[in-house]
Amino acid sequence: MTSLLLLLLTSFLTIAASPTNQIKVDQVGYLSGAPKIAFVVSAVPAAEFTVRRKQDDSLAFHGKLSAPVDDSDTGDRVQAADFTSLENGGTYYLQVPGVGRSWDFTIGPNVYARAFYLSMRSFYGQRCGTAVDLGPEFPGYKHAACHLVGAFHPSSGKSGPRVSAQGWHDAGDYGRYVVNSGISTGTLLWTWEIFGARVKNINLNIPESGNGTPDLLNEVRWNLDWMLTMQDADGGVWHKQTSENFAPFVMPEVDNSISYVIGTNKEPYKSSCATADFAAVMAIAARAYQPFDAVYARKCLAAAENAWAWLQKYPDVTFRNSSDVITGGYGDNDCGDELLWASAELWRTTAKEPYENYFLNHFGLFLTELRPVGPPSWPRVAPLGLWTYVLGGGKNQDAITTIRQATKKAADEIVDRTNHNGYRISMTTKDFGWGSNGVAANYGMQLLVANAIRPDAHYVETAAENLHYLLGRNTFSLSWVTQLGENPFRHPHHRPSAADKNSEPWPGLLSGGPNRSRQDAAMSKLPNMPPAKMYLDEQESYASNEVAINWNAPLVFLLAGMLPEK
């Protein structure tokens, strides 16, 4: 009798207590018919857990915790709580006697709708060249039109004024970069092409909403229009448009520095990587916008083909900042993967033989890029070219078979590695570098593309494991998306979030995440720790807590893949 009373008292105290970070859940939630696993890290291993309904603390599920597993990337001893069989919709929390209760989470068929909305709408918040206002949903989150004064930098090969209009602020700074816009915009356009039926009716509450074009494409067009201004008359594309130095932590409209069009500082002044990324993205845009604005689609295709013509003359012009420019470089020593991507997208859009011939003559050089360690990223876009050839119904069956096999082999290895990871994520130790959360999101994207090429439920489930990690099921029990979940990170390296008067950061932004290298002054104060623990939720930590469009884009793709099929 005494032991029963003690157990009941322990349960009551646990229910009444504040959530503990020792229990790690996806703070957004879990899909009804999908695997549902939480993790527990405690000084003394626990034996059992319960899942309780938030509304009345009633019991919904009871289960046993797994044996502890040592996770080397965090140093945590992790126990799994599997409640997959709980499928009834609702809001719940996990309770572990002697440990505490978790943050709340939801189970249902459409639990990621809000997460998709915020992460995709964050691009509206990054708009340059216009006033932005998130409206009554987020009062006070606004800024006036910004960065309206543009000019040619001497490195561009031209002089005088130059338009500065539209585009997205790249990250925590106010620069705009064609290379990073390339993979970011391309990823969002792929989100439309692969998951269009799931996202086409989602209203992002942006100025263009209701104009007859899906809002995802409305938002992407804002950046495409800026990219179009970066193309020279000869077809080449300048690398970036930024100030010479990073702005201080002020609101965008207070930054009065000139937005320079910056080039390579020598003939031909445009870079091959930027031009090829531009060609690839504009070729996708020509397909995506054809049903909604055929004139715009033709404009994008003409720009893509002009860029390709330039690349035939200048296939390997690389970029480095000139001595008077210190904003992000996005330099790449090899533009061959960008050309492969451009050729594949142009072939998929036009079916013209020269583009397919280029692809078939070069794709074999990049098959090793379909690998289980290291998903696509801004300097590694060859997988996008390889995949689009398959997704677009390529005619060369030998190429199709080879790419399919390599894609499957890599995806199978990612699934196996994830299943043996203490936190069930796809990350390897070396993946915990700058922008590691973007790497996790891109593993999810790689798996969902593999599923589009060859359907396999394990690919989708493993992609979801990486999403759970980003939304709170990690060593910090922290949602790495601003204003999402009960315990989100709060101090991004993001100028508007630091300079405005709001108590919380701008919503929907993905943190860069743990970085095993101490690459900023803030991180230098951290002691030696396992790589996945090397993180600071501090504004000063640009190496672990900046935000960037190329990290948010694969998060959008991953979330779209978890939305209900229409």
Helices and strands as residue ranges (DSSP letters): H 2-16, E 23-24, E 29-31, E 37-40, E 48-53, E 59-64, E 69-71, E 76-82, E 90-96, E 100-101, E 105-108, H 113-125, E 132-133, E 142-143, E 150-152, G 154-156, E 176-177, H 178-199, H 215-229, E 240-242, G 252-254, E 259-262, H 272-289, H 294-313, H 336-350, H 353-362, G 363-369, H 382-391, H 397-419, G 429-431, H 436-453, H 457-470, H 495-499, G 523-525, G 531-533, H 542-545, H 549-560
